[in-house]
Amino acid sequence: MSIRRAPRPDRYYVVSHEIIDAGLSAEALGVLVYVLSRPDNWTIYPTQLGTQFNCGKDKMTRILKEIRAAGYAQYSKVRNQKGSFSRVDWVFSESKSPEAEN
């Protein structure tokens, strides 16, 4: 999982009102703010997020889907040389993606 954000000149993160007012559940808001507060190009896996937030795979999958549906995350499936899926890359953003508004 990688993170995309605007450059931050300071060492802290200020949460945008856009995120707070997005209508996300408390769980999804917590995960989104946690992920966005991490350093640029930080990598983590959903299982590690599940451990961090003390929830199982199904619950974390639901939370990530909610964040994606709200437009604050996108994912792409990456194929290996043989053509089968090798991984899924998630990219989180501090603002909604244009595709989410359509």
C-alpha positions as CSV (number, residue, x, y, z in Angstrom):
1,M,0.0,0.0,0.0
2,S,1.5,3.3,-0.9
3,I,0.4,6.9,-0.1
4,R,0.1,9.9,-2.3
5,R,-0.2,13.3,-0.8
6,A,0.7,16.9,-1.3
7,P,4.2,17.8,0.0
8,R,4.2,18.5,3.7
9,P,6.8,21.1,4.9
10,D,6.1,20.2,8.6
11,R,6.3,17.0,10.5
12,Y,2.7,16.8,11.4
13,Y,-0.6,16.2,9.6
14,V,-3.6,18.4,9.7
15,V,-6.8,16.7,8.8
16,S,-8.9,18.4,6.1
17,H,-12.6,19.2,6.9
18,E,-13.3,17.4,3.6
19,I,-12.3,14.1,5.2
20,I,-14.1,14.8,8.4
21,D,-17.3,15.7,6.6
22,A,-17.1,12.8,4.1
23,G,-19.7,10.7,5.9
24,L,-17.3,7.8,6.6
25,S,-17.9,5.5,9.5
26,A,-15.7,6.0,12.6
27,E,-13.7,2.9,11.7
28,A,-13.1,4.1,8.1
29,L,-12.2,7.6,9.2
30,G,-9.7,6.2,11.8
31,V,-8.0,4.0,9.2
32,L,-7.9,6.8,6.6
33,V,-6.4,9.3,9.0
34,Y,-3.9,6.8,10.3
35,V,-2.8,5.9,6.8
36,L,-2.5,9.5,5.7
37,S,-0.6,10.4,8.8
38,R,2.2,8.0,7.9
39,P,5.4,9.2,6.0
40,D,5.4,9.6,2.3
41,N,5.9,6.4,0.3
42,W,5.1,4.3,3.4
43,T,4.1,0.7,2.7
44,I,1.8,-1.5,4.7
45,Y,-0.4,-4.5,4.0
46,P,-4.1,-4.8,5.0
47,T,-3.2,-7.6,7.4
48,Q,-0.9,-5.2,9.3
49,L,-3.7,-2.6,9.4
50,G,-6.0,-5.3,10.8
51,T,-3.5,-6.0,13.5
52,Q,-3.1,-2.2,14.2
53,F,-6.8,-1.8,14.5
54,N,-7.6,-5.2,16.1
55,C,-9.9,-6.4,13.5
56,G,-10.1,-9.4,11.1
57,K,-9.6,-9.6,7.4
58,D,-13.2,-9.3,6.4
59,K,-13.7,-6.2,8.5
60,M,-10.6,-4.5,7.2
61,T,-11.7,-5.4,3.6
62,R,-15.1,-3.7,4.3
63,I,-13.3,-0.6,5.8
64,L,-11.0,-0.3,2.8
65,K,-14.0,-0.7,0.4
66,E,-15.8,2.1,2.2
67,I,-12.7,4.4,1.9
68,R,-12.4,3.5,-1.8
69,A,-16.1,4.1,-2.4
70,A,-15.9,7.5,-0.8
71,G,-13.1,8.3,-3.2
72,Y,-10.1,8.6,-0.9
73,A,-8.3,5.5,-2.1
74,Q,-7.8,3.8,-5.4
75,Y,-6.3,0.4,-6.2
76,S,-4.8,-1.3,-9.2
77,K,-4.2,-5.0,-9.7
78,V,-0.7,-5.7,-10.9
79,R,0.1,-8.7,-13.1
80,N,3.3,-10.7,-13.1
81,Q,5.1,-11.8,-16.3
82,K,2.9,-14.9,-16.6
83,G,-0.3,-12.7,-16.7
84,S,-1.7,-13.7,-13.3
85,F,-2.3,-11.2,-10.5
86,S,0.7,-10.7,-8.3
87,R,-0.4,-7.9,-6.0
88,V,-2.8,-5.1,-5.5
89,D,-1.5,-1.6,-5.0
90,W,-3.5,0.9,-3.0
91,V,-3.0,4.6,-3.2
92,F,-4.6,6.9,-0.6
93,S,-5.2,10.6,-1.1
94,E,-6.2,13.5,1.0
95,S,-8.9,14.6,-1.5
96,K,-11.5,12.7,-3.5
97,S,-10.5,11.2,-6.8
98,P,-12.4,12.6,-9.8
99,E,-13.7,9.1,-10.6
100,A,-15.5,8.9,-7.2
101,E,-17.7,11.9,-8.1
102,N,-19.0,10.3,-11.3
